[in-house]
């Protein structure tokens, strides 16, 4: 059974940093596209950053490029999102999601992948950035 569990959210001041973690079980991280999404009440879930283990590609939304870094430790089956220079508008629930590359790449040949395209989801972790 595939399971994704996020952690690392919390309250931070503007300009601060947080590192989110996503532990993935029941799958081989090497075969998956990992995406970090975020959502605020009343708004659609948006893709923040993606990493494709099989081909090494990455993607960052323009709003976070240069501030966030996605990475993974495949041996630990853990994906990370390092978030620096945080802003109040980064406040959201952050979700980790996974898409099997070998089937998903036919539907989505390039990053980013829309939320409805992801195969598996975590339950999210709340990030609050105070001004």
PEPEFEN-V101753 format. One line per field, one symbol per residue. psi: psi as a letter, one per 20 degrees, with the letter a starting at -180 (. if undefined). A space follows every 10 residues. Layout:
# PEPEFEN-V101753
psi->???
This chain:
# PEPEFEN-V101753
psi->ppppoqrira pqqpiaqqoq qoppqjrohh jqppqprqpq piqqpqpgqq poghjjqrqp qhiipihqpq rqnhhilpqq oporlqqhii prppqqqqpo ghhhhhhniq qrpqhiiqhq qaiqppppoq .
